[in-house]
Amino acid sequence: MIGGRNRVGTAVPNSVRVSVVPHTPPAVPDFTRWPSFPFEGEFRVKQLDEPVAVEPLRKGEGSGECHSCNAPDDAYIWVSERWRVRAMDRPTGLPMVLILESRSHLDLGDLPNLLAAELGVMTVRLERAVRSLDGVARVHVNRWGDGAAHLHLWFLARPYGRLQLRGTFLSLWDDILPPIPESQWRENLALVAAWLAEFGGRPLAEPPRIQWQAPSSLAQQGSTASPATAPAASSAASTGPAVASPALAMPRVTEAEAEEGPGGTETAHPTEASAPTDRRESHGDPATRAY
């Protein structure tokens, strides 16, 4: 206060000046020291931007195109009359990452009572299905909704025994961990789809297929194989069937759709030759994904 009177009416001389406290950046929050925090080293808090006057429309909001509404059923691992479940386009670092969507173009607060009640049932049912997989300890259920207006809930499986992955940073760890084997990933998808189908709906994720190549007849092998090569041939024939990459009945969310949403229908299935490596691009911030 510069001059005038204070709150009790006492005159304040003009020589009194208000001291200005210099701006200091906010301290790094305590969660950077949690065991579950994925990073280490020096950090500083970003400068907070000024709020915008009007927020941008989300995907599928207003006149925008909704990718979830346009996606065919075969882009999902399980579908029913009112709900659909989709997976990522490739193996994830976590044992399972799935998205539950309403078939109708509604947001969470727009659900009528019937769908609101079913959402609770579907959330519990899908959580149980994912938790039934081998090596899964917990399932985190998240709803952000800043990327798309169409209702979608994320289900992220936390590996059993990985205590460092507990808590709110699980979605970050998914992009950090090396992807699980493709055969295991596809088998997990088929198991979840089949688990859900026990209560209705239609599973679209097929279980792994076993490739079996019948050996030549013993008589033919005996007439063509020399004594030097016979043991090798016998050893090769006794190795048993090889498990090939199973074919799923649906395309996946492609890299190009990671930000734009699952609108495509011609996604190529991953193959053993193109199996993902430990270094892979992020699926993007789940809070602002367009599906």
N, C-alpha and C positions, 0 to 999 in steps of 0.2 A: 504494500500500500504506500502510495506517495501522498503525504499530507492528508487532510480531512480528519475524520473521526473514526475511532475503532468501534468494535461491536458494543462496548459498554458506554459509548458516548464521550470518551476522553479524547481530547485533541491530540493529534499525532503530528509532530513537526515535519516540514517538507524535506528535511535532510534525511529522513528515513527512506531507505530504498529497499526494494524487494531483491533478494539475492536469487540469481538464476543458477540452478544446479546443472552442470554440464551433462550432456547425454552420454550415458554409458551403455554399451551393448548388453543385452540380457545375458545372464549367466547360462551356461550349458545346463540343461535339466538333468535331474538325477538319473533318468532312465538310461543315459549314455554309460552309466556304470553298472547297469544291471547285467547279470550273467547272460541273459537272453539277447542283449544288444549285439547285432551282427558285426559291428565295426569297432576298430580301435585306432588310437592316434588322437591328434588334435582336431577339435571341431569348433566351429563358431556358428551362432544362430544367424540365419538369413534375416536381412532387413524385411520387415513386413510391408507389403505393398498397400497402397491406399485402396479402400473399398471402391468397387465399381458402382456406377449409378444403376445400371441394369445388368442382371446376370445373363449370360448367353444361354440360348436354348440347348437342352440336351438332345441326344439322338432320339428321334421318335416323338419329340415334343412339338406341339404346334403343327406346322406344315412339314416338319422334317420327316424323312423316311425312316421307318422302324425296321432295322435289320432282323430283329427277332420275329416280327410278324411275317416277314418275307422268307424266312429260312424254312426249308421243307423239313418234314419229319425225319428224313434220313440223315439230317445233320445232327441228330440227337442219339443218345444211347438208349433212351427209354421215353415213351410217350404215352399219354392217356387222353381222355376227353378234355381235361381242363389243365393238365400240367405236362411239362417236358423237362428232361434233364440232359444237359450237354456236357461234353468234356473238352479239354484243350486239344490242340492239333497235334501234339507230340508228347512224349513222356515228360513228366515233371520231376522236380527234385523231391517233392513229397510223394508218399505212396499213392495219393489220390487228390485231385482237385476237380470239383464238379460245380455246376451252376444249375440251380432249380429256377425255372421260369414258369410263369402263368401263361397259358395259351392265349388268353384274352389280353388286349392291350390296356393294362391297368397298372397303376403304381400302388405302393403299399397302402397308402391312405385311401385309395379309391376302391378297395376290395369290398364287394357286398358281403353280408354276413356269412353266406354259404361258403364263398371262396376264402374268407378270413378264417373260418373254422377249419377248412380243408388245408390251409397253409400250415396250421399248427400240426395237423396229422402228417402232412407230407414232410415237414421239417424233421419231426421225430423219426419217421420211417426211413428217410434218406440218411439221417445221422446213424441209425442202427445198421443200415446196409453198409455204409463205409467203415464203421467201427468193427464190423464182422470180418474185415479183411485181415489176413495175417500181417503182423508187424505194425498194427495201428493201435495207438494208445488212446488218443483223444481225437475228436473232430471239432474244429472251430467253425462256427456258423457266423457269417458276416453279411451285412447288407449296407452298401454305401450309396449307390444310386446317383452319383454326380455325373456319370458318363452317359447313361441311357435312362429314358423315362419308363421303359418297360420293366416291370418288376423282375428282379433277379437276385437270388441269394447264393452266396459262395459257401462251399463246404470244403474245408482244407484238413487233411488228415495229418496228424502229428505222429512221426514214427515212435514206436515203443522204445523206451530207454533213452531217447535223445532229450535229456532234461534241459539242455541248453536252448532247445527250440520252443520251450513252453512260453505261452503268453502272447502278447500283442504283435510281436515281430515275425510271426510264422509266415505270413505272406512274403516278407522280404527274404527269409531263408529259402523259400521255394525257388527263387531265382539264383541263389548262391550255391545250393547243393548240386552235385552232379545228378543228371537225370537217372531214374531207375531204368533197368533193362526194358526194352520195348516189349518183349514177350510177357514179362510180369505185368507191365502196364495194361496191355490189352486183355490179359486174363482177369485183372482186377475190374476192368470196365465191364466185361461179360458177367462177372460174378455179381456186381452191383445191379446191373440191369435185370438179371435173373431173380435176384432177391426182391426187387421192386415188383416184378411181374407176378410174384406169388400173391400179391394183393390186388392185382388188376393191371390194366395197361398192356403195353406191347414192348418187349425187349428188342432192341435193334443192334446191340453189340454181340457179335458171335464169339463163342469160345475159341481158343487156339485150335488150329487144325494140325493134325499129325501127318506128315508126309512119309509114306511107306513105299519103298521101292522093292518089289519082290526080287529075291536073288535068282540067279539062273539055276536050272535043275542041277542036282548033284552029279548026274551022269555027264552033263555038258561041262561042268566045272572040272570033273576028273579027267576028261579027254583033252581039255585045252590048257589046263594049268600044269606047269612043270613043277618038279619037286622043289625047286628053289623059290617059286612064286606061290605055291599052294598055301604055306602058312600065312603069308601076307594077305591072300585073298580070304582065307578063313577068318583072320583077325578083323578084316574090314567088314565081313558079313555079320560078325558077332557084335558089332558095336550098337545094334538096335536102331530103332527109328529116330530120325532127327526131327526135332520140333521146329517147324518153320514159323515165320512171322504170321500170326493169324490175320485173316482178312476181316475187317469190321464192315458192317453193312452201311456205314454212314461216312460221309466226308467230315473233316474236322475244321476247326477255326484256323485259317491260314495265317502266316506271318503278316501278310498285307492286311488281313482283317483284324489284326490285334487292336488297332486303334479305330477302325471303321465299323467293326461288328461283323457277325457271321452271316453275310448275305450271299456268299458264293455257294455253288452246288457242284463244282468240278474239282474239289480238292483232291490231290493225289495222296494215296495212302503211303505212309512211311514204309521203307523197305530196309532190309538188313544192310544193303549197300549204302544207304543214306541214313544210317542210324545216327542220332544226335550225339555230339561230343560233349565233353564236360563244359566247354565254353560255348554258350548259346545266348542268343538275344533274349532280353526280358520279355515276358508277356505284357508288360506295362503295368501301371498302377491300377490295381483292382478297383480303386475308388472312382476312377474316371474312365474305365473301359466302357466301350460303347455297347456292351451287352451284359 
